[in-house]
Amino acid sequence: MRLPSIETAYLEARRTASRFPFVLCCAFAGVIAALRIIHPEPSPESSVAFPILIAAVLGIPLMTALALCAERRQWSRPLYFGSELLVLLLLAGYALTIPKTLPREPLSYMIRSGLLAAGLVLLAMIAPYLKKGQLNGFWQYNRILFLRFLVTGVSSFVLFAGLAIALAALDKLFGVSVPDKSYAELWVAVVGLFSPWFFLSGIPASLDDLDRVEEYPKGLKIFAQYILFSLVIVYLAILYSYLLKILLQWSWPKGWVSSLILGFSATTIISLLLLHPIRDRSENRWIREAGKWLYIVLIPLIAVLFLAVTERISDYGITESRYAGIAFGVWLSALVLYFLFSRSKSIKFTIGSLCLLAFLINFGPWGMLSTSQRSQVERLRKLLTKNGILVDEKVTAEHGKISPEDGREISSIVDYLSRVHGYDAIQPWFSERLKSATGYRRALSPSDVLERMGMDYVAYQGSPVGRTFSRDAKRPIEISGYDRVLGLQSLDRKSRFNSEDISYVVGDEMATLTVTVGNAQAAVQLDIRSFADELLRDYGDADFAITNNMTPDSMAINAEKGGQKVKLLFRRLSVVPRKGKTDILSFTADIAYTVRK
């Protein structure tokens, strides 16, 4: 195999840029936005780069689909550019719905964008072949996309690894300072620029010619026939054994089985799609018969899927994952009916219907997010009303005792709303704002919301929900003004230490630490509980990437008495927020102190 010359690679890159200019513009905009996020100014949590990055990622499959449609239908240049500009305006409009404080916002924004991205990828897979016919061309086109995706992934990884090793060599061998962020910048450049450019260059210039291609890679047949079909058989044996167990024991199906059914269904459909072009060859007639029976055996499993998901919904309401289970169950039912009773049995139906489903469940009052939020808010309303917490649509902290089961359910729902949707739907129940002007997240923590209901926040399993804050060990600490440091003290409720130079004792409930230096008459007391309260207020809902890499200044408290100064430099602090106070579980710290002359 001859490797392309530099001139050939340059001409191919130029041809790709001329063919997909708007796609590469989106990729370039995404790279700029990602680099801006890597180097945040002035705040890492608020930047216009977040909406731009989301819009750019969505624009890549959407612009690709539009460009290929324009090629196949031979649109005029003004029509093509006009359509692309209209799509750019739509992307800009969607970007305006994405908050600049995206890392501090509920997950609903990322869920919606992720589902939209999946729908647009499916659209790019079918858009050039929306018209009837050319099933072989449609299959060959998607085969090329699939293989090109794999080659692009491997090539991008090898390129990044090679360049990263080169940067490390400059750093270690030649003493050239290479900041850690340089590797993140390199990854963004490779994934954001090289990958889409390389991927697009492999799409054939003439899609019309693909319908006459009879090529079927031998490796693909081995993968689909001997690997995927083997997995199908394994899945089938497990699921039907479980189905038999349900019938013999007359027990309700477990919720986890729905994931296995969806995995089996996906593996079955992918294997049948990959084997589609050779199903009519004399030596492969078994594929057509096997496909028919596989769709038949799906019917009982779809019934089990509905039973398993609806059981969870009846107990705990609708969430995004349960909604998706029902939606895919409906889609699988339609797919089975289509391939069993339709005369055409077009493989376009599989991808086309899945693409339509992704768009349908993403927006509107019937959508995944809206339905899940309504369901959980209604569950919360009933629980609060039942326990006298919600009276006349207003929350009161004056109420009777709440059962542990109801307490766990209420905590679980509030935690879910905090993570996924925010508190807008329940804000009218409270006289106070459920958003804070300070702290990592703008919304109050679930424990704060539960405190306003007169409740403790407990995990669904019944144990208190705690947080651990850790200092970034790579950052130097400032101890100027202090003479000595007692390093790495692991403290719990019974900890005490005594030496000629320094002694300390942990107070009740670990709320304080009292330090005495030498023979000093005055002991210095540090208020650990107040410090923990400040950490929870500012970082209680922060990502673990933040709380596991706290700055030394944010993990230090000091106190002074009688001219004696003590500074407590926490390495790790584990706490549990409760109503009215914060419980301290344990902490590890260095103790800096002055010595009187």
C-alpha positions in Angstrom: 0.0 0.0 0.0 1.5 3.3 -1.0 1.4 6.1 1.5 0.0 9.5 0.2 2.6 12.2 -0.5 2.5 15.5 1.4 1.1 17.1 -1.7 -1.6 14.5 -2.1 -2.6 14.9 1.6 -2.7 18.7 1.2 -4.9 18.5 -1.9 -7.2 16.1 -0.1 -7.4 18.4 2.9 -8.2 21.3 0.7 -10.9 19.3 -1.2 -12.5 18.4 2.1 -12.4 22.0 3.3 -14.1 23.1 0.1 -16.7 20.4 0.3 -17.6 20.9 4.0 -16.6 24.5 4.9 -19.4 25.0 7.4 -18.7 21.7 9.2 -15.0 22.7 9.7 -16.0 26.2 10.8 -18.1 24.5 13.6 -15.1 22.3 14.5 -12.8 25.4 14.6 -15.3 27.3 16.8 -15.5 24.3 19.1 -11.8 24.2 19.5 -11.5 27.9 20.3 -14.3 27.5 22.9 -12.7 24.4 24.4 -9.3 26.2 24.7 -11.1 29.1 26.3 -12.6 26.7 28.9 -9.1 25.3 29.6 -7.8 28.8 30.2 -10.7 30.4 32.1 -10.8 34.2 32.5 -11.8 35.4 35.0 -14.0 32.5 36.3 -13.8 28.8 35.4 -17.6 28.4 36.0 -19.0 31.2 33.8 -18.0 31.7 30.2 -19.7 32.2 26.9 -17.4 29.4 25.7 -19.8 26.8 27.1 -22.8 27.6 24.9 -20.5 28.1 21.9 -18.9 24.6 22.5 -22.3 22.9 22.7 -23.6 24.6 19.5 -20.4 23.8 17.7 -20.6 20.1 18.6 -24.2 20.0 17.4 -23.3 21.8 14.3 -20.8 19.2 13.1 -23.3 16.3 12.3 -26.1 18.8 11.3 -23.9 20.6 8.8 -22.6 17.3 7.5 -26.1 16.0 6.9 -27.0 19.3 5.1 -23.9 19.3 2.9 -24.4 15.7 1.8 -28.1 16.3 1.0 -27.2 19.3 -1.0 -24.7 17.2 -3.0 -27.1 14.4 -3.7 -29.9 16.7 -4.7 -27.6 19.1 -6.6 -28.8 22.2 -4.9 -27.8 25.5 -6.4 -25.0 27.3 -4.6 -27.2 30.1 -3.3 -29.7 27.6 -1.9 -26.9 25.6 -0.2 -25.3 28.6 1.4 -28.6 30.0 2.4 -29.6 26.8 4.1 -26.3 26.6 5.9 -26.6 30.2 7.1 -30.2 29.4 8.4 -28.8 26.4 10.3 -26.1 28.6 11.8 -28.8 31.0 13.0 -30.7 28.0 14.6 -27.5 26.9 16.3 -26.9 30.4 17.6 -30.5 30.5 18.9 -30.0 27.2 20.7 -26.7 28.4 22.2 -28.7 31.3 23.7 -30.7 28.7 25.7 -27.5 27.3 27.2 -26.4 29.2 30.4 -22.9 30.6 30.6 -22.7 29.0 34.0 -23.2 25.5 32.6 -21.0 23.6 35.1 -23.1 25.0 37.9 -26.4 24.3 36.3 -28.7 21.2 36.5 -27.9 18.2 34.2 -31.0 18.8 32.1 -29.1 21.1 29.8 -26.5 18.4 29.1 -29.1 15.6 28.8 -31.1 17.6 26.2 -28.0 18.5 24.3 -26.7 14.9 24.4 -30.0 13.5 23.1 -30.1 16.2 20.4 -26.6 15.3 19.3 -27.5 11.6 19.1 -30.5 12.5 16.9 -28.4 14.7 14.6 -25.8 11.9 14.2 -28.6 9.5 13.2 -29.9 12.3 10.8 -26.5 12.4 9.1 -26.6 8.6 8.7 -29.9 8.7 6.8 -30.4 12.3 5.4 -28.7 11.6 2.0 -30.9 8.6 1.4 -34.3 9.8 2.5 -35.9 8.9 -0.8 -37.1 5.3 -1.5 -34.7 2.8 -3.0 -31.0 2.5 -3.1 -30.9 0.3 -0.1 -27.5 -1.1 -1.0 -26.1 2.5 -1.4 -27.6 3.4 2.0 -25.9 0.4 3.6 -22.6 1.0 1.9 -22.7 4.7 2.9 -23.2 3.7 6.6 -20.6 1.0 6.3 -18.1 3.7 5.2 -19.1 6.0 8.0 -18.7 3.2 10.6 -15.3 2.1 9.4 -14.2 5.6 8.9 -15.2 6.4 12.5 -13.1 3.5 13.8 -10.1 4.5 11.7 -10.4 8.1 12.8 -10.5 7.1 16.4 -7.4 5.0 16.2 -5.5 7.6 14.1 -6.5 10.4 16.5 -5.3 8.4 19.5 -2.0 7.5 17.9 -1.4 11.1 16.8 -2.2 12.5 20.3 0.0 9.8 22.0 2.9 10.5 19.7 2.8 14.3 20.1 2.2 14.0 23.9 5.3 11.8 24.2 7.3 14.3 22.1 6.2 17.1 24.5 7.1 14.9 27.5 10.5 14.3 25.9 11.1 18.1 25.5 10.2 18.5 29.2 12.2 15.7 30.7 15.2 15.5 28.3 15.8 19.1 27.3 14.3 21.0 30.3 11.8 22.8 28.2 8.9 23.8 30.5 5.7 22.1 29.3 2.6 23.1 31.4 0.2 20.4 32.2 -2.6 22.2 30.3 -0.5 21.8 27.1 -1.6 18.2 26.9 -5.3 19.2 27.2 -4.8 21.7 24.5 -3.2 19.1 22.3 -6.1 16.7 22.9 -8.6 19.4 21.9 -6.7 20.3 18.8 -6.5 16.6 17.7 -10.1 15.7 18.5 -11.5 19.1 17.4 -9.6 19.7 14.2 -7.8 16.6 12.9 -10.6 14.1 13.7 -13.4 15.8 11.8 -11.2 16.7 8.9 -9.8 13.2 8.6 -13.2 11.6 9.0 -14.9 13.8 6.4 -12.1 13.2 3.8 -13.1 9.5 3.7 -16.7 10.2 2.6 -17.0 9.3 -1.1 -17.4 12.2 -3.5 -20.2 10.6 -5.3 -22.8 8.9 -3.1 -24.9 7.8 -6.2 -22.2 5.4 -7.2 -22.4 3.5 -3.9 -25.6 1.7 -4.9 -23.5 -0.3 -7.5 -20.8 -1.3 -5.0 -21.0 -5.0 -4.1 -18.0 -4.9 -1.8 -18.5 -6.7 1.6 -15.4 -6.8 3.9 -14.6 -10.2 5.1 -13.6 -8.8 8.5 -17.0 -7.3 8.9 -18.7 -10.6 8.2 -16.5 -12.3 10.8 -17.3 -9.6 13.3 -21.0 -9.7 12.7 -21.5 -13.4 12.2 -19.1 -14.9 14.7 -18.8 -12.3 17.4 -22.1 -10.3 17.5 -24.2 -13.4 16.8 -22.5 -15.3 19.5 -23.3 -12.5 21.9 -26.9 -12.6 20.7 -27.1 -16.3 21.6 -25.6 -15.7 25.1 -28.0 -12.9 25.8 -30.9 -15.0 24.5 -30.1 -17.9 26.7 -29.8 -15.7 29.8 -32.9 -13.8 29.2 -35.1 -16.7 28.4 -33.8 -18.6 31.4 -34.8 -15.6 33.5 -38.2 -15.5 31.8 -38.7 -19.1 32.7 -37.8 -18.3 36.3 -40.4 -15.6 36.3 -43.1 -18.0 35.1 -42.1 -20.8 37.5 -41.8 -18.5 40.6 -44.5 -16.1 39.4 -42.3 -13.2 40.5 -42.2 -9.7 39.2 -39.2 -9.0 36.9 -36.3 -7.0 38.4 -35.7 -3.5 37.1 -32.1 -4.4 36.1 -33.3 -6.8 33.5 -34.5 -4.0 31.3 -30.8 -3.0 30.7 -30.0 -6.5 29.6 -33.0 -6.6 27.3 -32.0 -3.3 25.7 -28.5 -4.6 25.3 -29.7 -7.8 23.6 -32.0 -5.8 21.3 -29.3 -3.5 20.3 -26.8 -6.3 19.6 -29.5 -8.2 17.6 -30.4 -5.2 15.4 -26.8 -4.2 14.8 -25.8 -7.7 13.8 -28.8 -8.0 11.4 -28.0 -4.6 9.9 -24.4 -5.5 9.3 -25.3 -8.8 7.6 -28.1 -7.3 5.5 -26.3 -7.1 2.1 -25.4 -10.8 2.1 -28.7 -12.3 3.5 -29.9 -13.4 0.0 -26.7 -15.1 -1.0 -27.2 -18.9 -1.4 -24.7 -19.7 1.4 -26.3 -17.2 3.8 -30.0 -17.9 3.5 -30.0 -18.7 7.2 -29.5 -15.0 7.9 -33.0 -14.2 6.6 -34.6 -17.0 8.6 -32.6 -16.2 11.7 -33.6 -12.5 11.5 -37.3 -13.4 11.3 -37.1 -15.6 14.4 -35.0 -13.1 16.3 -37.7 -10.5 15.9 -40.3 -13.1 17.1 -38.3 -13.9 20.2 -38.1 -10.2 21.0 -41.8 -10.0 21.6 -41.9 -11.7 25.1 -38.8 -9.8 26.1 -40.4 -6.5 25.2 -43.3 -7.5 27.5 -40.8 -8.2 30.3 -39.2 -4.8 29.6 -42.5 -3.0 30.0 -43.3 -4.9 33.2 -39.9 -4.2 34.8 -39.9 -0.5 34.0 -43.6 0.1 34.9 -42.9 -1.6 38.3 -40.2 1.0 39.0 -42.4 3.8 37.8 -45.3 2.7 40.1 -43.0 2.7 43.1 -40.7 5.7 42.4 -42.3 7.7 39.6 -40.8 8.5 36.1 -37.2 9.5 35.7 -35.2 10.0 32.5 -33.9 6.5 32.4 -37.4 4.9 33.0 -38.9 7.2 30.4 -36.2 6.1 28.0 -36.9 2.4 28.8 -40.6 2.9 27.9 -39.8 4.9 24.8 -37.3 2.3 23.4 -39.8 -0.4 24.3 -42.4 1.3 22.1 -39.8 1.7 19.3 -38.8 -1.9 19.5 -42.4 -2.9 19.3 -42.9 -0.8 16.2 -39.7 -2.3 14.7 -40.8 -5.9 15.3 -44.2 -5.3 13.7 -42.6 -3.6 10.8 -40.1 -6.3 10.0 -42.6 -9.1 10.6 -45.5 -7.8 8.6 -44.2 -5.1 6.2 -43.5 -6.1 2.6 -40.6 -3.7 2.0 -38.7 -4.4 5.2 -36.4 -1.4 4.5 -33.4 -1.1 6.8 -33.8 2.7 6.5 -36.8 2.3 8.9 -34.5 1.3 11.7 -32.3 4.4 11.7 -35.0 6.7 10.5 -37.5 5.8 13.2 -34.8 5.9 15.9 -33.8 9.4 14.7 -37.4 10.5 14.8 -37.7 9.1 18.3 -34.7 11.0 19.6 -36.2 14.3 18.5 -39.7 13.5 19.7 -38.7 12.6 23.3 -36.4 15.6 23.6 -38.8 18.5 23.4 -42.3 19.5 24.3 -44.5 18.7 27.4 -44.5 15.0 26.4 -40.7 14.9 26.3 -38.4 13.0 28.6 -37.3 15.9 30.8 -40.7 17.6 31.2 -42.5 14.3 32.0 -39.9 13.2 34.5 -39.9 16.5 36.3 -43.7 16.6 36.6 -43.7 13.1 37.9 -41.2 13.7 40.6 -42.6 17.0 41.6 -46.0 15.4 42.0 -44.5 12.6 44.2 -42.9 15.2 46.3 -46.1 17.2 46.6 -48.0 14.1 47.9 -45.3 13.2 50.4 -45.0 16.7 51.8 -48.8 17.1 52.0 -49.1 13.7 53.7 -46.6 14.7 56.4 -48.0 18.2 56.9 -45.0 19.9 55.4 -46.8 21.4 52.4 -50.0 23.3 53.5 -51.9 25.4 51.1 -49.1 25.1 48.6 -46.6 26.5 51.1 -43.8 24.7 52.9 -43.7 24.9 56.7 -41.0 23.7 59.1 -43.5 23.1 61.9 -44.9 19.6 61.5 -45.0 16.2 63.2 -42.6 13.4 63.1 -41.7 12.0 59.7 -41.2 8.2 59.1 -37.7 7.2 58.0 -39.2 5.8 54.7 -40.8 9.1 53.8 -37.7 11.0 54.9 -35.6 9.0 52.5 -38.1 9.4 49.7 -38.3 13.2 50.2 -34.5 13.5 50.4 -34.1 11.4 47.2 -36.6 13.5 45.2 -35.0 16.8 46.3 -31.6 15.4 45.5 -32.8 14.4 42.0 -34.4 17.8 41.3 -31.2 19.5 42.5 -29.0 17.4 40.1 -31.2 17.2 37.0 -33.8 20.0 36.9 -33.2 22.6 39.6 -35.8 24.0 42.0 -37.8 26.2 39.6 -40.9 23.8 39.8 -41.0 23.9 43.6 -39.8 27.5 44.2 -43.5 28.7 44.6 -43.8 26.5 47.7 -41.0 28.5 49.5 -41.0 32.1 50.7 -37.2 32.2 50.5 -35.2 32.0 47.3 -33.7 28.5 46.6 -30.8 30.1 44.9 -27.7 31.4 46.5 -25.6 34.4 45.4 -22.4 32.7 46.9 -20.9 29.3 46.6 -19.9 27.0 43.7 -23.5 26.4 42.6 -26.2 29.0 42.4 -28.8 26.7 43.8 -29.0 25.7 47.4 -27.8 22.3 48.4 -30.4 19.6 49.0 -29.6 19.6 52.7 -30.3 23.3 52.8 -33.7 22.8 51.1 -34.5 20.0 53.5 -33.5 22.2 56.4 -36.2 24.7 55.3 -38.7 21.9 55.5 -37.6 21.1 59.0 -35.9 17.9 58.1 -32.5 16.2 58.0 -31.2 15.2 54.6 -30.4 11.5 54.5 -29.3 9.3 51.6 -31.7 6.9 50.1 -29.9 4.0 51.9 -30.6 5.8 55.2 -27.0 7.0 55.9 -26.2 10.7 56.2 -24.8 12.3 53.0 -21.3 13.6 53.6 -18.7 15.5 51.7 -15.0 15.2 51.8 -12.7 18.2 51.0 -9.1 17.5 50.0 -6.2 19.9 49.5 -4.3 19.9 46.2 -1.1 18.2 47.2 0.8 19.7 44.3 0.4 23.3 45.4 2.8 24.8 48.0 1.4 26.1 51.2 2.2 29.5 52.8 3.5 29.3 56.4 5.3 32.6 56.8 4.8 34.1 60.2 5.0 30.7 61.9 8.0 28.9 63.4 7.3 25.2 63.2 4.9 22.7 61.6 3.6 19.5 63.1 2.9 17.5 60.0 0.2 15.0 59.0 -2.0 14.6 62.0 -5.0 12.3 61.5 -7.6 13.3 63.9 -10.9 11.8 65.0 -13.2 12.1 68.1 -10.7 10.7 70.5 -7.5 12.3 69.2 -5.1 14.0 71.6 -1.4 14.7 71.4 1.1 15.8 74.0 4.8 16.6 73.8 7.2 19.1 75.4 6.8 21.4 72.4 3.1 21.2 71.6 -0.1 19.5 72.7 -3.6 19.4 71.4 -7.0 17.9 72.2 -10.1 17.5 70.0 -13.2 19.0 71.5 -16.7 17.4 71.8 -18.1 16.3 68.4 -14.8 17.4 66.8 -16.2 20.9 66.7 -13.0 22.5 68.0 -9.3 21.8 68.3 -7.5 23.3 71.3 -3.7 23.7 70.9 -1.2 24.5 73.6 2.4 25.4 72.7 5.1 24.6 75.2 4.3 25.9 78.7 2.0 28.7 77.5 -0.7 29.5 79.9 -3.2 30.4 77.2 -4.5 27.7 74.8 -5.5 28.6 71.2 -8.9 27.2 70.1 -9.8 26.7 66.4 -13.5 26.5 65.4 -13.6 23.6 63.0 -17.4 23.4 62.8 -17.8 27.0 61.6 -15.1 26.4 59.0 -16.9 23.3 57.8 -20.1 25.3 57.6 -18.3 27.8 55.3 -17.0 25.0 53.1 -20.4 23.4 52.7 -22.0 26.8 51.9 -19.4 27.6 49.3 -18.6 24.2 47.9 -21.3 21.8 49.1 -22.6 21.0 45.6 -19.3 21.4 43.7 -18.0 18.6 41.5 -15.5 16.2 43.0 -12.8 17.6 40.7 -13.2 20.9 42.7 -13.5 19.5 46.2 -10.7 17.0 45.7 -8.2 19.7 44.6 -8.9 22.6 47.0 -6.4 25.4 47.2 -4.3 25.6 50.4 -5.8 28.9 51.4 -9.3 27.6 51.1 -8.3 24.7 53.4 -6.7 26.6 56.2 -8.0 28.4 59.4 -6.0 30.2 62.0 -6.5 31.6 65.5 -4.4 33.7 68.0 -4.5 34.2 71.7 -2.1 35.9 74.0 0.4 36.5 71.2 0.4 32.8 70.3 -0.6 32.0 66.7 -1.8 28.6 65.4 -2.7 27.7 61.8 -4.5 24.5 60.9 -3.8 23.4 57.3 -6.3 20.7 56.4 -5.2 18.0 54.0 -8.6 16.3 54.2 -11.8 17.1 56.0 -14.9 14.8 56.0 -18.2 16.3 57.2 -21.9 15.6 57.2 -24.5 18.4 56.9 -27.4 18.2 59.3 -30.2 20.5 60.3 -28.9 23.1 62.7 -25.3 21.9 62.7 -22.5 20.1 60.8 -21.1 16.8 62.0 -17.3 16.5 61.6 -16.3 12.9 60.9 -12.5 13.1 60.7 -9.8 15.3 59.3 -6.1 15.2 58.5 -4.1 18.3 58.9 -0.7 20.0 59.5 -0.5 22.4 62.4 1.7 25.4 62.1 2.5 27.5 65.2 4.7 30.1 66.7 7.2 29.5 69.5 7.7 32.2 72.1 11.3 33.3 72.5 
